[in-house]
Amino acid sequence: IPDFASFYMNTFKLDNSGQLWVSNLGGGVLVIDAKRETMRRLNMEHGLTSNESSCFLKDKKGNMWVGGKKGLDMVDLEKNTITSFTPREGLAAEDIYTIDELNGSIYVGTSKGLTLLSPSSKGWMAASYGKEQGLGAVDFAENSSLLHSNGQYWAGVEEQVLLIMDPPKPDTLAAPTFITGMSIMDKQQGFSNAPIIE
């Protein structure tokens, strides 16, 4: 076991096998197995998006989720794989402060809003919610959330308490598309009802 005096630890979580996951800001994640008296470190060299972790979630399948300063990582302990999520994959922001689960969906609180990751046949679908979607405040406080089994989501956001009464649903309405002009070889083309070939 290392000298913990040199570590800045801010959260702990037990996985299904009883291993203790410890966030170590700047040093990755420590995974301690007290029964076997072993410790291993997970960091960017192993595939994490960041060496600075701030929150954990153990999901119903036994996967461990690690929220950090550069993204979110799902550690599949059975397959021994890490799947990473960043704004490229649909997160509202790269800095993760809260992680919760309800009915297989993962709720991720960031500095720019809430992202809901839902499992799909293609992997994970991401939908992000911010001020444009009706959230009054978007900067989540670290480890400040609670997801109730009735679907209510509580979180500390910008020195306020955010309450979402019903689980968010993706916006399925598509805005209509109108073609208002066209250029071919930098020449503006007009539209008319005349036949294309005369």
N, C-alpha and C positions, 0 to 999 in steps of 0.2 A: 504494500500500500504506500502511495507516495506521501510526501510531506505536503499536507493540505494548507499549510500556512502561506504558500506561494500561489494559491488558487483563489479566484473570485467566483464563488458558487452562488447561484441565485435560485435554482429550482432542482427538485428531485422527482423521480418517478420510478416505480417498480414495474418491470415487465412480467409477462406470464410465467417465466421460469424463476422469478424471484431475484433477478439481477437488478441492482440499483443503478439508474441512469442519473448522472450528475452533470448539470451544465457548468462549464468552465469557460468564462468569457476570455477569449483569446487562445484557449488551449484545446478547443473542440469539446467533445463529450467523453466523459469517463464512464465506463460500464464496469461495475464492481460486482463480482460474484463472491459473496462472503462465505458460502459453503465450500467452494473450491479454493478460496483465498487467492483469487486472481483478479487482475484488473487489465482492461484494454482501453485504448483510446481510439475514438473515431474522430477524424478531422477531414480537412479538405483533401489530404492525400488519399483518403479512403473513399472520397466521392461526395462528402457533405458540401453544401454550397458556401458555408462559412465556418470559421473556427470560433465564432461568437454565437452561442446559442442562448435563447432567452426563455423558451417554453417547450414543454413536451405534451404529447397525448399518446396514450395507449388505446388503440381502437379495438372494436369488438372482435376483429380477426387476430389480434395479438401483435399487429404491426406497431412500431414505435414511430411517431411523428416528431420531428425536431424543427422548431422554428428558430431562425437565426437572423442575422443582419443582412444577408444576401439572398434569402429565399427559404423555402420549406422543403424538408426532406422526409420521405417515407422510407423507413428501414424495415424491409420484409425479413424477419428473423428466420423464417422457414426456408426461403429461397436464397438468403444471404445476399440481398440486392438492395440498392438505394435508388429510389426514384425521386428526382428533384423537380421542384416547381418554382418558377420565377415569374416576373411580369410577362415574359415571352409566352408562358403557358397560361396566362390569364389572371395572375394575381394582381390585386389592386396596387400593391407596392412590394418592394423586395424585403423590407424590414418587417418581421413577423413578431407580434406581441401576444396573441392569444390563439389557442387551437382547441376546438371542441368538436364533438361528434353527435349526430342525431340521425337515426335510421340509415346509417351507412354514409351519410354526407358529412363532409368536414367543413367546419366554419372557421375561417382564418381572419383574425383581426390584424390590420396593418396600420401604418401611419396615414394611409389615404383611403381607408374604408374597409369594408367587409367583403371577403371572397367566399363563395360557397362552391366547394368541389364536390361533384356528384359522380358516382361510378356510372360508367356506361359501357356498352359493348366495345367501344374504341379506346377504353382506358378511363380517363377522368375528364369531365366537362367542367369548365370554370365559368362562373358568373360573378361579376364584381358589382358592388353597390356602394355608392358614394353620395355626395351632395346632389348630383343630377338625378339620382334615383330616390331622393327624399330623405336621406340621412341628414340630420341637422348638424352633427359633428362626426368627424371621421378618424381622428388620430387616437387610436386605441392605447390604453395604458397597459403596461406589461402584466401578464397573469391576472387580469381583472375581469374575467368573463365566467358566465354560468349559463349552461344550456339546459333548461328544464325538460323533462320527458313530455310535457304537454306542448312543446314547441316554442315556448317563450325563451327569448335570448336576451340576457342581461349582460351589460359590459360597461366598464368605466371608459369614457371617451371624453377627452378634452375637459377634464374636471367636472364632468356631468355623468349621469347614469343613462345609458341608452337602453331602451326596452323595445324589442321587436316582438309584437304579439303573435304573429303567425310566421311560419317559415317562409323566407323569400321564395318567390317563383320567378323563373326566367321570363323576360319580356319576349313573347312570341309574335308580337305585332311587328310586321315589317313595313317600313315607310315605302310609299309608292315611288317608282323611278320614272322620271320624265326626261326624254332626250330633247334638249333645247337648241342644240347646234352640233355641227360636225365639221372637222377640217380634214381634208385629204391633201397630203403633200403641201401643207401650210396654206391651202386655199380654202376659204370658208365655203361650205356647200349649203345650199338652200333646200327646203323641203316643199314639195307641192304634190298635188294629186295626179300629176301627169304620169303616164306610163314610163317606166325605166328605159325600155327599148322602143323606139318609134319606127 
